[in-house]
């Protein structure tokens, strides 16, 4: 199992890694805020880090360009990259990603509504309230891993679309079209069924089985038969690129926030679930408080987390322990990044 926590500079570690085994790379880098961050004390320590770039956007983009180039190099052919950013530099980063990964490998721009308040701008500020982050999603090839995630139907939609109720079971259902889309050109079978000869969605054998099971009905005599689609059998609505159901308030209380830029674990759960499978390798080069690593471990993925902030590493170790991850279940690499004389590159790549 590859579970490694590395206390070092992310770019140097990425450059020293030659394998192409990362199935998911989640990047939550500095956002080009030009701020110094400082949080409440943690075990008597102050958590501080700088997101200040003396030479402006050119310095920041040069740094990110190098990180993205190395990320592409070590990404598995079926892997994906999720880059978390915000309004400060998202438009610049999109251009860099298009150049490095290729515009044709752009998958999504996810809008994550991180706050529920209607306006978080200062009173009198001449802007609309900034409530969302941006997550840019890219693949290395078109053959990337994808697990569709579904959102729950709203109560209003369920009442409107599934307004029929089964008299025997009390289950809600909708009536669906059984016509074969595309007809003969799509290979749909044509035959007579309940007095209607046309192209159907299913084979005649399956239609007869569904009819015997009571899942095909005619609402009135001599009407085209319909399929009963039960609400309990539906997965929901495929998730869109606007995520408003997860927000920072889902971090239960202030004591749970151990790092200034900490993200809700529900957010990382979603990203990891949709882009990987059990046993895959998740890499977080700016792991901060370790939320990505905790989520990956819980979902039975392997993981590698990197951060150069020593307080962040202490926080990750604490949070891993509190999440039930034993010290024997991962390796901690600190400068000079050797374990029993084994160099970093050999250790990670194996």
Buried (B, 14 or more C-beta within 10 A) or exposed (E): EBBBBBBBBBBBBBBBBEBBBBBBBBBBBBBBBBBEBEBEEBEEEEBEBEBEBEEEEEEBBEBBBEBBBBBBBBBBEBBBBBBBBBEBBBEBBBEBBBEBBBEEBBBEEBBBBBBEEEEEEEEEEEEEEBBBBBBBBBBBEEEBBEEEBEEEBEEEEBEEBBEBEEEEEEBBBBBEEBBBEEEEEEEBBEEEBEEBEBBBBBEEEEBEEBBEEEBBBBEEEEEBBBBBBBBEEBEEEEBEEEBEEBBBEEBEEEEBBBBBBBBBBBBBBBBBBBBBBEEBBBBBBBBBBBBBBBBBBBBEBBBBBBBBBEBBBBBBBBBBEEBEBEEEEBBBBEEEBEBEEEEBBEBBBE
